[in-house]
Amino acid sequence: ELLRESEQFARSIVDALPTHIAIVDGNGTVLSINRAWREFAALGGEGNDRVGEGTNYLAVCDEMAGARKDQRHAAFATGIRAVARGQQHEFAQEYSAHTPQEKRWFHGRITRFPGDKPVRLVIAHEDISRRKLAEEEVNKAKEDAELANLAKSAFLANTSHEIRTPMNAILGYAEMLLDNQQTDAERQNCVRTIRRNGEHLLAIINDILDISKIEAQKLTVEKINCELPQLVADVIGLTRPWAQKKGLKFEIEFDRLIPRQIQTDPLRAKQVLVNLVSNAIKFTETGRIKIGIYREISYFTHTIRFEVSDTGIGMSGEEMARLFQPFMQADVS
């Protein structure tokens, strides 16, 4: 009676454990499984749903290893045999397991009962899904940080080149101004070139400062009344010379219901549109650049939608997937 009570007590403890536990003999036949194993098997876990009291665990592993070329089950079968023969004290491995509901990760361990006869093995599968998910999240965050750093380095390298270009022009034309043999017309041209490159340099510096503000979460966006035609005219005025130099046509399409005044942050709106139009010009060799301005009306709001399209090379699906990620560009040049 005491022995029976002791066995029931031991079974209740094993049943209460969250780890999947099976007791098998030296031939791999399952003598007992606990509640956690039965519950996981009921979910349709790979291989484990076919293991119950009286079945041969080794046969199941061998079958799955042969039919599916499953290295996990092949390794586990090898481990069971090695521990059963006393060739090694224990065997352990980590693996993933699928159910129709989800994917999980387990740490499997095979140990042998003390004594030689009869041979009894304990097979335990511990659910380590939370730990694995945490590791994956850490690795993903690390990869994202490394990619962001690489992209930021490329961005800074390109920005330094962008800064040097107008600076070289400013210094070069300033040197020309010192030439006493220059005519007034030539001097005026030098001054205009210096001013134009100075404004371009200031715009680059402002963009860099804006990125710093964004990273520090201190960028403010205004919402003020502004003239929509003037906003579009400013964008076209800044980008048209480059388009004309490449022989590209500029097309503007206005919705007839567009209001003259809108509420937005004109500086940020122009920054976005100039970037979009500049990219369209950069990657278009022939054809046209089109800016469309349309009004969208919903029950609660009236909004303005800007569209920039071109006849250029476009983007692949892989490039589009990188859009809107920090410091990511489809083309890092």
Buried (B, 14 or more C-beta within 10 A) or exposed (E): EEEEEEEEEEEEEBBEEEBBBBBBBBEBBBEEBBBBBBEBBEBEBBBBBBBBEEBBBBBBBBBBBEEEEBEBBBBBBEBBBBBBEEEEEEBEBEBEBEBEEEEBBBBBBBBBEEEEEEBBBBBBBBBBBEEBEEEEEEEEEEEEEEBBEEBBEBBEEEBEEBBEEBEEBBEEBEEBEEEEEBEEEEBEBBEEBBEBBBEBBEBBEEBBEBBEEEEEEEEEEEEEEBEBEEBBEBBBEBBBEBBEEEEBEBEBEBEEEBEEEBEBBBBBBBBBBBEBBBBBBBBBEEEBBBBBBBBEEEEEEEEBEBEBBBBBEEBEEEEEEEEEEEBBBBEEE
